[in-house]
């Protein structure tokens, strides 16, 4: 019998951007004042319809570029979100870019209890920014960080993108040095993947060679660890105590709300996807599809997500949640023997030097189903 936890997290999607980046396959649209106003009205309705009043430990406003909204629009959004019941230790994050984050917006964030800022920087090299069709200059970055610090924000994330066809290892080193200079609490890294229907894919740009991607990944891991960042998830690094609680909710395979265009929820054993059509969303047709997860699906998610973390799967919690031992479902003995998995103190994890091939390891676990 599956044991169920209460929902403790909510994601809110703000799909508006001032500019569309060349690699983007997220659910986004160009900023338009009229649409923003209608969107916020519908968002409020969706929340009223779905939210059951649980006390939340994390709220994450992502995008898109939430900071692309004006101060007035952001205030409307924060007022809507005050209907979410918050725990005292709430982690409340908003994403944005440096170009559109002003002192006024930072003050507003403070007023409404935001305590974590997440910025898409991606690179500081002009050549690579041009390739990504992004614009930011060091002065903007440093001014925003300085203002944020003055206002007391002590939990800041920066996104870094690597494996760009225009990028050299030296460029990556320069980006890493710059982010280290900014001295933020959390760094999320993304290897560029050229997704279908993006501007890059239309131009037939190809992903870089896998060996170089691996080299760049190792460079990031080594450099950040050397500078006291804790590598707690395949692509995420933090200073001590600053892991993203919101993302840990996903990686711990816990349920969460997802509100807004194209958002996904995980509620009552169902993965629910919202529509990506702005017209449908504005007509109040929020939902696209709903997948009910069998116990087997849930177990597979539990493995896939938990093994992304350095601590891996807590085998005792697994037993409590599913009423069975993991090794009674999958035979992963040969992976343990060959060093692809380690079992220690009731945790099962992939050693860090094998994270780059974690997908293959996870597939081998699932293929080793005892009854399969
Ligand atoms: S800012 Fe983010 S969401 Fe907007 S276009 Fe660029 S990558 Fe896409």
Boltz pocket constraint, residues with backbone or C-beta under 6 A from the ligand:
constraints:
  - pocket:
      binder: B
      contacts: [[A, 15], [A, 16], [A, 17], [A, 19], [A, 20], [A, 21], [A, 23], [A, 24], [A, 25], [A, 26], [A, 27], [A, 28], [A, 63], [A, 64], [A, 65], [A, 120]]
      max_distance: 6.0
